[in-house]
Amino acid sequence: MEKHIVSISPINLDDTTILDTQIIKADLLPDSGSQLDSTEMKERPILDSSIPYRDLTNTITKKESIAQLIAKLDVETNLRYQRTVEDTYCNVYSYDFCYFSKVYLPTVWWTDEALQDIVQGQEVKAVFDDTVLRIYSSAIHDWFLEWSGFFGWERIFSVDEMQQKVNTNGGIGIICAKRKEKGLSGHIVPVVPETDLHKAYREDGIVVYPLQSQAGKLNYNYFSEVRKDWWNDELYSSHVFYYHE
């Protein structure tokens, strides 16, 4: 169940005003209490110097460092991502994956009031449970449609194209689905580069199920065919594919 969730709705300003404004990240500072072996402070970046960032030097280093990051985050075993009676943590894992990949994905987002102030040119600081609130997967789906272009995301309409881009460029892919029933969790999953051991599932040479990494009811460092095209499940009202270099 999603609780204390910020909703994403278009703000009541004309498009020219929005486009002329610098929309800023809703970033909280890393904290020593946010760790892979802890369930605390999941709204903040992990403070751990042993976690590798994506190396942007070239395509090879990008892909190698993504594989190293997946191994280090180890979503299958680390306490931070394990499901509880109350919730699953696909959004936390996707945020961490993107944070260390040097790509912006929100784990908290501005309240409507704070966003209005930002668009009007005021300086606003990210203060948890004041100017920013947690954002979960269904609302992240809407965030992608409304705000992701300000942060370099490109919408993709084919999982085959997304896998090709991720493989070729060492970029970051995301699949995000919105739950039909309001208040229940959607799902968000990174699409990751194929390796010698881990592959997307293809039919006639076309990617049908991309290579993904997820937290959820079940956690997988890598998967493809085992969950089929989960984003088309009748539980979801909509899904989006996005890519970032």
TIKOL-547532 format. One line per 8 residues: number of its first residue (from 1); their letters; for each residue x, y, z of N, C-alpha, C. Coordinates in nm, 3 decimals. Layout:
<nodes>
NUM	a	X,Y,Z,X,Y,Z,X,Y,Z ~ ... .
</nodes>
This chain:
<nodes>
1	mekhivsi	0.084,-0.119,0.000,0.000,0.000,0.000,0.087,0.125,0.000 ~ 0.054,0.222,-0.083,0.132,0.345,-0.089,0.075,0.446,0.010 ~ 0.164,0.501,0.094,0.123,0.595,0.196,0.206,0.722,0.188 ~ 0.149,0.834,0.234,0.219,0.963,0.238,0.278,0.993,0.102 ~ 0.198,0.984,0.001,0.248,0.993,-0.136,0.219,1.129,-0.195 ~ 0.318,1.186,-0.260,0.295,1.309,-0.333,0.224,1.274,-0.464 ~ 0.125,1.352,-0.500,0.055,1.330,-0.626,0.119,1.417,-0.733 ~ 0.114,1.369,-0.856,0.170,1.444,-0.967,0.056,1.490,-1.055 .
9	spinlddt	0.037,1.620,-1.060,-0.067,1.675,-1.146,-0.011,1.802,-1.209 ~ -0.054,1.834,-1.331,-0.001,1.954,-1.396,-0.031,2.078,-1.312 ~ 0.071,2.163,-1.295,0.048,2.285,-1.220,-0.024,2.386,-1.306 ~ -0.094,2.477,-1.244,-0.184,2.567,-1.313,-0.111,2.691,-1.362 ~ -0.017,2.670,-1.454,0.056,2.780,-1.515,0.069,2.749,-1.663 ~ 0.084,2.855,-1.745,0.094,2.832,-1.888,0.228,2.768,-1.923 ~ 0.230,2.701,-2.038,0.348,2.625,-2.078,0.471,2.712,-2.093 ~ 0.455,2.837,-2.139,0.569,2.926,-2.157,0.637,2.954,-2.025 .
17	tildtqii	0.558,2.978,-1.921,0.615,3.003,-1.788,0.696,2.883,-1.742 ~ 0.643,2.763,-1.761,0.712,2.642,-1.717,0.841,2.621,-1.795 ~ 0.835,2.638,-1.927,0.952,2.612,-2.010,1.063,2.713,-1.984 ~ 1.027,2.834,-1.939,1.127,2.936,-1.910,1.186,2.922,-1.770 ~ 1.143,2.822,-1.696,1.183,2.805,-1.558,1.276,2.684,-1.544 ~ 1.375,2.696,-1.456,1.462,2.584,-1.427,1.399,2.498,-1.318 ~ 1.342,2.385,-1.357,1.288,2.291,-1.258,1.407,2.219,-1.195 ~ 1.414,2.220,-1.064,1.530,2.166,-0.995,1.499,2.030,-0.932 .
25	kadllpds	1.604,1.955,-0.909,1.590,1.824,-0.846,1.541,1.839,-0.702 ~ 1.459,1.746,-0.661,1.414,1.741,-0.521,1.506,1.643,-0.448 ~ 1.628,1.687,-0.423,1.730,1.598,-0.367,1.750,1.623,-0.219 ~ 1.743,1.517,-0.140,1.787,1.521,-0.002,1.935,1.482,0.004 ~ 2.003,1.522,0.109,2.145,1.489,0.122,2.163,1.344,0.165 ~ 2.272,1.281,0.120,2.304,1.146,0.172,2.318,1.150,0.323 ~ 2.293,1.036,0.386,2.299,1.029,0.531,2.360,0.896,0.573 ~ 2.439,0.898,0.678,2.504,0.776,0.725,2.405,0.672,0.774 .
33	gsqldste	2.282,0.715,0.804,2.179,0.620,0.845,2.115,0.546,0.729 ~ 2.144,0.591,0.607,2.090,0.526,0.487,2.195,0.428,0.435 ~ 2.168,0.298,0.455,2.266,0.195,0.424,2.199,0.073,0.362 ~ 2.278,-0.009,0.292,2.226,-0.130,0.230,2.178,-0.231,0.333 ~ 2.238,-0.231,0.451,2.202,-0.328,0.554,2.104,-0.272,0.657 ~ 2.031,-0.168,0.618,1.938,-0.103,0.709,1.805,-0.076,0.639 ~ 1.699,-0.069,0.716,1.568,-0.032,0.661,1.536,0.115,0.686 ~ 1.630,0.188,0.744,1.607,0.327,0.780,1.642,0.423,0.666 .
41	mkerpild	1.577,0.537,0.667,1.611,0.652,0.583,1.616,0.616,0.434 ~ 1.519,0.542,0.388,1.516,0.503,0.247,1.487,0.620,0.154 ~ 1.442,0.730,0.210,1.415,0.848,0.129,1.543,0.924,0.094 ~ 1.656,0.885,0.152,1.782,0.956,0.130,1.882,0.870,0.054 ~ 1.974,0.933,-0.021,2.080,0.857,-0.087,2.165,0.782,0.015 ~ 2.215,0.667,-0.027,2.302,0.587,0.059,2.438,0.656,0.071 ~ 2.489,0.665,0.193,2.622,0.718,0.216,2.718,0.601,0.237 ~ 2.783,0.560,0.128,2.870,0.442,0.132,2.970,0.454,0.017 .
49	ssipyrdl	3.094,0.484,0.052,3.196,0.509,-0.050,3.234,0.384,-0.128 ~ 3.191,0.266,-0.084,3.226,0.144,-0.156,3.132,0.114,-0.273 ~ 3.023,0.188,-0.283,2.929,0.167,-0.394,2.981,0.240,-0.517 ~ 2.999,0.169,-0.628,3.056,0.233,-0.748,2.952,0.318,-0.821 ~ 2.996,0.431,-0.870,2.914,0.512,-0.961,2.936,0.463,-1.104 ~ 2.840,0.490,-1.190,2.860,0.459,-1.332,2.976,0.543,-1.386 ~ 3.068,0.476,-1.451,3.186,0.541,-1.509,3.148,0.586,-1.651 ~ 3.139,0.717,-1.672,3.089,0.772,-1.798,3.198,0.790,-1.903 .
57	tntitkke	3.316,0.732,-1.881,3.428,0.753,-1.973,3.393,0.710,-2.115 ~ 3.338,0.590,-2.132,3.299,0.542,-2.263,3.195,0.431,-2.245 ~ 3.149,0.376,-2.355,3.043,0.275,-2.347,3.086,0.153,-2.267 ~ 3.207,0.109,-2.286,3.255,-0.009,-2.215,3.257,0.015,-2.064 ~ 3.312,0.129,-2.023,3.318,0.156,-1.879,3.178,0.177,-1.820 ~ 3.089,0.234,-1.898,2.951,0.249,-1.849,2.889,0.114,-1.820 ~ 2.900,0.023,-1.916,2.837,-0.109,-1.900,2.904,-0.191,-1.791 ~ 3.036,-0.186,-1.785,3.107,-0.259,-1.680,3.071,-0.207,-1.542 .
65	siaqliak	3.061,-0.075,-1.528,3.032,-0.017,-1.397,2.886,-0.039,-1.357 ~ 2.795,-0.048,-1.455,2.657,-0.082,-1.423,2.650,-0.224,-1.366 ~ 2.723,-0.316,-1.428,2.726,-0.454,-1.376,2.784,-0.457,-1.235 ~ 2.887,-0.377,-1.211,2.947,-0.369,-1.077,2.847,-0.310,-0.977 ~ 2.771,-0.211,-1.020,2.671,-0.149,-0.933,2.561,-0.247,-0.896 ~ 2.512,-0.322,-0.994,2.408,-0.422,-0.966,2.459,-0.525,-0.866 ~ 2.584,-0.567,-0.883,2.643,-0.664,-0.791,2.655,-0.607,-0.651 ~ 2.692,-0.480,-0.640,2.711,-0.419,-0.509,2.577,-0.393,-0.439 .
73	ldvetnlr	2.480,-0.339,-0.512,2.349,-0.315,-0.451,2.283,-0.447,-0.412 ~ 2.308,-0.550,-0.491,2.263,-0.687,-0.462,2.121,-0.688,-0.406 ~ 2.028,-0.649,-0.490,1.889,-0.633,-0.448,1.829,-0.762,-0.393 ~ 1.884,-0.875,-0.431,1.828,-1.003,-0.385,1.852,-1.028,-0.237 ~ 1.958,-0.971,-0.182,1.993,-1.005,-0.044,2.001,-0.887,0.052 ~ 2.030,-0.766,0.004,2.048,-0.654,0.095,1.917,-0.613,0.162 ~ 1.925,-0.585,0.292,1.807,-0.560,0.374,1.725,-0.441,0.326 ~ 1.789,-0.343,0.273,1.722,-0.219,0.231,1.606,-0.246,0.134 .
81	yqrtvedt	1.618,-0.350,0.053,1.522,-0.373,-0.056,1.425,-0.488,-0.030 ~ 1.433,-0.551,0.086,1.348,-0.667,0.110,1.206,-0.624,0.143 ~ 1.109,-0.694,0.088,0.968,-0.662,0.111,0.935,-0.677,0.259 ~ 0.837,-0.599,0.303,0.786,-0.608,0.439,0.636,-0.638,0.431 ~ 0.575,-0.653,0.545,0.430,-0.673,0.549,0.358,-0.554,0.487 ~ 0.415,-0.435,0.506,0.349,-0.313,0.460,0.376,-0.279,0.314 ~ 0.491,-0.317,0.261,0.526,-0.259,0.132,0.635,-0.339,0.061 ~ 0.656,-0.304,-0.066,0.771,-0.348,-0.144,0.848,-0.223,-0.185 .
89	ycnvysyd	0.969,-0.240,-0.240,1.058,-0.124,-0.252,1.120,-0.110,-0.391 ~ 1.037,-0.130,-0.493,1.084,-0.112,-0.630,1.131,0.030,-0.654 ~ 1.062,0.128,-0.595,1.098,0.268,-0.614,1.230,0.301,-0.546 ~ 1.257,0.243,-0.430,1.382,0.268,-0.358,1.500,0.212,-0.438 ~ 1.485,0.089,-0.486,1.593,0.029,-0.564,1.616,0.106,-0.695 ~ 1.509,0.142,-0.764,1.523,0.216,-0.889,1.590,0.351,-0.865 ~ 1.553,0.416,-0.755,1.618,0.543,-0.720,1.767,0.523,-0.695 ~ 1.802,0.424,-0.613,1.943,0.400,-0.584,2.021,0.367,-0.712 .
97	fcyfskvy	1.962,0.282,-0.795,2.026,0.245,-0.922,2.053,0.369,-1.006 ~ 1.955,0.457,-1.018,1.972,0.577,-1.100,2.067,0.676,-1.033 ~ 2.060,0.689,-0.901,2.148,0.782,-0.830,2.294,0.748,-0.854 ~ 2.330,0.621,-0.841,2.468,0.582,-0.862,2.504,0.569,-1.010 ~ 2.402,0.573,-1.096,2.427,0.579,-1.240,2.437,0.722,-1.290 ~ 2.427,0.818,-1.198,2.439,0.962,-1.228,2.326,1.011,-1.317 ~ 2.206,0.958,-1.289,2.085,0.997,-1.360,1.980,1.031,-1.254 ~ 1.902,1.136,-1.280,1.805,1.177,-1.179,1.670,1.106,-1.194 .
105	lptvwwtd	1.632,1.039,-1.086,1.498,0.984,-1.069,1.455,1.021,-0.928 ~ 1.334,1.074,-0.908,1.299,1.117,-0.773,1.260,1.001,-0.681 ~ 1.301,1.014,-0.557,1.248,0.929,-0.450,1.161,1.013,-0.357 ~ 1.183,1.144,-0.362,1.090,1.243,-0.307,1.067,1.346,-0.415 ~ 0.955,1.416,-0.407,0.926,1.520,-0.507,0.859,1.637,-0.437 ~ 0.865,1.749,-0.502,0.813,1.873,-0.447,0.662,1.866,-0.421 ~ 0.619,1.927,-0.314,0.475,1.946,-0.293,0.425,2.045,-0.398 ~ 0.295,2.048,-0.418,0.239,2.142,-0.515,0.276,2.286,-0.480 .
113	ealqdivq	0.274,2.319,-0.352,0.306,2.455,-0.308,0.451,2.489,-0.338 ~ 0.542,2.395,-0.308,0.683,2.419,-0.334,0.709,2.433,-0.484 ~ 0.643,2.350,-0.563,0.663,2.355,-0.707,0.613,2.487,-0.766 ~ 0.502,2.536,-0.714,0.454,2.667,-0.757,0.558,2.774,-0.728 ~ 0.620,2.770,-0.611,0.721,2.869,-0.575,0.842,2.858,-0.666 ~ 0.885,2.734,-0.698,1.000,2.714,-0.786,0.973,2.771,-0.925 ~ 0.855,2.740,-0.979,0.819,2.787,-1.112,0.811,2.940,-1.116 ~ 0.778,3.000,-1.004,0.770,3.147,-0.996,0.904,3.211,-0.964 .
121	gqevkavf	1.010,3.128,-0.961,1.144,3.181,-0.946,1.195,3.194,-0.805 ~ 1.123,3.141,-0.708,1.167,3.149,-0.570,1.265,3.036,-0.537 ~ 1.353,3.062,-0.441,1.447,2.960,-0.397,1.378,2.870,-0.295 ~ 1.379,2.740,-0.321,1.314,2.643,-0.233,1.414,2.533,-0.200 ~ 1.427,2.500,-0.074,1.513,2.391,-0.031,1.430,2.265,-0.006 ~ 1.489,2.150,-0.033,1.421,2.023,-0.010,1.425,1.989,0.139 ~ 1.308,1.993,0.202,1.295,1.958,0.343,1.192,1.847,0.352 ~ 1.233,1.730,0.403,1.147,1.613,0.405,1.023,1.636,0.491 .
129	ddtvlriy	0.908,1.594,0.437,0.778,1.611,0.501,0.738,1.757,0.516 ~ 0.803,1.844,0.439,0.765,1.986,0.436,0.753,2.030,0.291 ~ 0.865,2.054,0.225,0.861,2.093,0.084,0.867,1.973,-0.011 ~ 0.912,1.858,0.039,0.913,1.736,-0.042,0.849,1.621,0.035 ~ 0.788,1.530,-0.041,0.728,1.410,0.014,0.775,1.290,-0.067 ~ 0.762,1.171,-0.010,0.795,1.049,-0.084,0.711,1.039,-0.211 ~ 0.770,0.982,-0.314,0.697,0.957,-0.438,0.712,0.809,-0.472 ~ 0.599,0.745,-0.499,0.597,0.601,-0.525,0.573,0.576,-0.674 .
137	ssaihdwf	0.572,0.450,-0.712,0.581,0.414,-0.853,0.467,0.465,-0.939 ~ 0.343,0.461,-0.890,0.232,0.511,-0.971,0.248,0.660,-0.998 ~ 0.290,0.735,-0.896,0.312,0.879,-0.914,0.437,0.906,-0.997 ~ 0.538,0.817,-0.989,0.656,0.833,-1.074,0.619,0.817,-1.221 ~ 0.525,0.727,-1.251,0.472,0.715,-1.388,0.425,0.852,-1.438 ~ 0.347,0.922,-1.356,0.298,1.054,-1.395,0.410,1.157,-1.397 ~ 0.507,1.143,-1.306,0.622,1.234,-1.306,0.698,1.222,-1.438 ~ 0.716,1.102,-1.487,0.785,1.086,-1.615,0.714,1.165,-1.725 .
145	lewsgffg	0.584,1.156,-1.730,0.510,1.224,-1.836,0.513,1.376,-1.819 ~ 0.518,1.423,-1.696,0.507,1.566,-1.669,0.642,1.637,-1.662 ~ 0.742,1.574,-1.598,0.862,1.647,-1.560,0.994,1.586,-1.609 ~ 0.993,1.462,-1.654,1.122,1.395,-1.679,1.204,1.459,-1.789 ~ 1.139,1.525,-1.884,1.212,1.591,-1.992,1.307,1.698,-1.943 ~ 1.278,1.760,-1.829,1.367,1.860,-1.771,1.498,1.797,-1.721 ~ 1.498,1.665,-1.705,1.614,1.598,-1.648,1.678,1.499,-1.745 ~ 1.650,1.516,-1.875,1.722,1.442,-1.977,1.664,1.308,-2.018 .
153	werifsvd	1.544,1.275,-1.970,1.482,1.147,-2.007,1.415,1.158,-2.144 ~ 1.422,1.050,-2.218,1.361,1.039,-2.351,1.259,0.926,-2.350 ~ 1.139,0.954,-2.396,1.038,0.848,-2.398,1.065,0.753,-2.515 ~ 1.053,0.624,-2.486,1.073,0.517,-2.583,0.942,0.438,-2.593 ~ 0.913,0.382,-2.709,0.785,0.313,-2.726,0.802,0.165,-2.758 ~ 0.924,0.114,-2.744,0.951,-0.026,-2.776,1.058,-0.079,-2.681 ~ 1.034,-0.196,-2.621,1.136,-0.254,-2.534,1.256,-0.300,-2.615 ~ 1.235,-0.336,-2.740,1.347,-0.374,-2.827,1.438,-0.253,-2.849 .
161	emqqkvnt	1.380,-0.138,-2.877,1.460,-0.017,-2.896,1.532,0.020,-2.766 ~ 1.462,0.009,-2.652,1.524,0.042,-2.526,1.644,-0.047,-2.497 ~ 1.627,-0.178,-2.516,1.738,-0.270,-2.491,1.856,-0.241,-2.583 ~ 1.826,-0.208,-2.708,1.934,-0.174,-2.802,2.011,-0.051,-2.754 ~ 1.939,0.052,-2.709,2.003,0.174,-2.662,2.088,0.148,-2.537 ~ 2.031,0.072,-2.444,2.103,0.039,-2.321,2.230,-0.041,-2.353 ~ 2.217,-0.138,-2.442,2.332,-0.221,-2.480,2.438,-0.140,-2.555 ~ 2.393,-0.058,-2.648,2.484,0.013,-2.738,2.554,0.129,-2.669 .
169	nggigiic	2.481,0.201,-2.583,2.532,0.325,-2.527,2.568,0.318,-2.379 ~ 2.527,0.209,-2.311,2.552,0.202,-2.168,2.467,0.299,-2.090 ~ 2.347,0.329,-2.144,2.256,0.421,-2.078,2.162,0.351,-1.981 ~ 2.063,0.426,-1.934,1.972,0.378,-1.831,1.831,0.371,-1.887 ~ 1.769,0.253,-1.876,1.630,0.236,-1.918,1.540,0.217,-1.797 ~ 1.417,0.261,-1.809,1.318,0.244,-1.702,1.184,0.202,-1.762 ~ 1.121,0.103,-1.699,0.981,0.071,-1.725,0.903,0.105,-1.599 ~ 0.796,0.183,-1.614,0.717,0.223,-1.498,0.569,0.207,-1.529 .
177	akrkekgl	0.496,0.140,-1.441,0.354,0.113,-1.462,0.272,0.170,-1.348 ~ 0.157,0.224,-1.383,0.066,0.287,-1.287,-0.048,0.193,-1.253 ~ -0.074,0.176,-1.125,-0.179,0.086,-1.078,-0.317,0.144,-1.106 ~ -0.411,0.058,-1.147,-0.548,0.103,-1.171,-0.613,0.154,-1.044 ~ -0.596,0.078,-0.935,-0.662,0.114,-0.810,-0.577,0.216,-0.735 ~ -0.634,0.332,-0.716,-0.562,0.441,-0.650,-0.519,0.399,-0.510 ~ -0.394,0.432,-0.475,-0.344,0.401,-0.343,-0.267,0.271,-0.336 ~ -0.276,0.188,-0.440,-0.199,0.064,-0.443,-0.074,0.083,-0.528 .
185	sghivpvv	0.026,0.003,-0.499,0.156,0.021,-0.564,0.153,-0.016,-0.711 ~ 0.213,0.070,-0.791,0.247,0.035,-0.928,0.380,-0.040,-0.925 ~ 0.458,-0.023,-1.031,0.588,-0.092,-1.034,0.684,-0.012,-1.122 ~ 0.811,-0.015,-1.083,0.916,0.051,-1.161,1.041,-0.035,-1.160 ~ 1.102,-0.048,-1.278,1.212,-0.143,-1.296,1.317,-0.084,-1.391 ~ 1.445,-0.088,-1.356,1.550,-0.053,-1.452,1.569,-0.161,-1.558 ~ 1.593,-0.118,-1.680,1.638,-0.206,-1.788,1.788,-0.190,-1.800 ~ 1.862,-0.300,-1.804,2.007,-0.295,-1.788,2.078,-0.362,-1.906 .
193	petdlhka	2.206,-0.330,-1.925,2.280,-0.390,-2.037,2.293,-0.541,-2.022 ~ 2.284,-0.611,-2.135,2.306,-0.755,-2.135,2.454,-0.785,-2.107 ~ 2.476,-0.901,-2.046,2.611,-0.948,-2.015,2.631,-1.086,-2.078 ~ 2.748,-1.141,-2.060,2.773,-1.276,-2.111,2.680,-1.378,-2.046 ~ 2.644,-1.355,-1.920,2.562,-1.450,-1.845,2.413,-1.416,-1.844 ~ 2.379,-1.291,-1.867,2.240,-1.247,-1.851,2.193,-1.179,-1.980 ~ 2.082,-1.231,-2.035,2.034,-1.185,-2.164,1.886,-1.148,-2.160 ~ 1.847,-1.057,-2.247,1.705,-1.033,-2.273,1.647,-1.154,-2.346 .
201	yredgivv	1.514,-1.162,-2.346,1.447,-1.272,-2.418,1.398,-1.217,-2.552 ~ 1.437,-1.289,-2.660,1.401,-1.246,-2.794,1.319,-1.351,-2.866 ~ 1.236,-1.304,-2.956,1.165,-1.390,-3.050,1.190,-1.335,-3.190 ~ 1.243,-1.420,-3.277,1.280,-1.379,-3.414,1.375,-1.259,-3.411 ~ 1.464,-1.257,-3.313,1.564,-1.153,-3.306,1.518,-1.022,-3.244 ~ 1.393,-1.015,-3.203,1.335,-0.893,-3.145,1.318,-0.912,-2.994 ~ 1.362,-0.814,-2.916,1.348,-0.823,-2.771,1.200,-0.816,-2.733 ~ 1.153,-0.918,-2.664,1.016,-0.923,-2.615,1.012,-0.890,-2.466 .
209	yplqsqag	1.109,-0.945,-2.393,1.123,-0.917,-2.249,1.266,-0.870,-2.226 ~ 1.286,-0.741,-2.198,1.422,-0.690,-2.182,1.487,-0.743,-2.055 ~ 1.618,-0.725,-2.046,1.691,-0.762,-1.926,1.669,-0.653,-1.821 ~ 1.620,-0.694,-1.704,1.581,-0.600,-1.600,1.642,-0.639,-1.466 ~ 1.630,-0.547,-1.369,1.678,-0.567,-1.233,1.576,-0.502,-1.141 ~ 1.529,-0.573,-1.038,1.417,-0.518,-0.963,1.415,-0.557,-0.816 ~ 1.350,-0.469,-0.738,1.294,-0.504,-0.608,1.144,-0.513,-0.624 ~ 1.081,-0.597,-0.544,0.936,-0.614,-0.552,0.893,-0.725,-0.459 .
217	klnynyfs	0.785,-0.794,-0.495,0.745,-0.911,-0.417,0.855,-1.016,-0.421 ~ 0.920,-1.025,-0.537,1.042,-1.104,-0.551,1.150,-1.011,-0.605 ~ 1.272,-1.027,-0.555,1.382,-0.942,-0.597,1.476,-1.019,-0.689 ~ 1.516,-0.953,-0.798,1.606,-1.017,-0.895,1.719,-0.920,-0.930 ~ 1.843,-0.966,-0.918,1.953,-0.886,-0.972,1.939,-0.873,-1.123 ~ 1.901,-0.985,-1.188,1.875,-0.985,-1.332,1.755,-1.076,-1.359 ~ 1.671,-1.034,-1.454,1.565,-1.123,-1.502,1.515,-1.073,-1.636 ~ 1.451,-1.162,-1.709,1.385,-1.123,-1.834,1.257,-1.205,-1.851 .
225	evrkdwwn	1.273,-1.331,-1.894,1.155,-1.412,-1.930,1.069,-1.448,-1.809 ~ 1.126,-1.455,-1.690,1.053,-1.507,-1.574,0.928,-1.425,-1.541 ~ 0.928,-1.295,-1.573,0.811,-1.212,-1.541,0.736,-1.167,-1.666 ~ 0.777,-1.222,-1.782,0.707,-1.191,-1.907,0.695,-1.040,-1.926 ~ 0.584,-0.996,-1.989,0.559,-0.852,-2.008,0.473,-0.803,-1.892 ~ 0.529,-0.797,-1.773,0.455,-0.765,-1.651,0.383,-0.631,-1.661 ~ 0.437,-0.537,-1.737,0.379,-0.403,-1.748,0.243,-0.403,-1.817 ~ 0.211,-0.513,-1.888,0.079,-0.525,-1.952,-0.023,-0.596,-1.863 .
233	delysshv	0.014,-0.624,-1.740,-0.078,-0.690,-1.647,-0.204,-0.605,-1.628 ~ -0.318,-0.672,-1.610,-0.445,-0.601,-1.595,-0.451,-0.517,-1.466 ~ -0.355,-0.536,-1.375,-0.349,-0.454,-1.254,-0.317,-0.308,-1.287 ~ -0.252,-0.284,-1.402,-0.202,-0.152,-1.434,-0.289,-0.082,-1.538 ~ -0.306,0.048,-1.518,-0.386,0.127,-1.612,-0.302,0.182,-1.726 ~ -0.170,0.195,-1.703,-0.083,0.256,-1.803,0.061,0.220,-1.771 ~ 0.147,0.226,-1.873,0.290,0.207,-1.851,0.367,0.297,-1.946 ~ 0.491,0.328,-1.907,0.578,0.410,-1.991,0.717,0.349,-1.992 .
241	fyyhe	0.788,0.372,-2.105,0.929,0.334,-2.120,1.009,0.463,-2.136 ~ 1.116,0.476,-2.060,1.201,0.595,-2.073,1.349,0.554,-2.073 ~ 1.429,0.639,-2.139,1.572,0.614,-2.153,1.650,0.741,-2.123 ~ 1.768,0.723,-2.063,1.856,0.835,-2.032,1.999,0.796,-2.064 ~ 2.071,0.883,-2.131,2.212,0.857,-2.159,2.294,0.868,-2.031 .
</nodes>
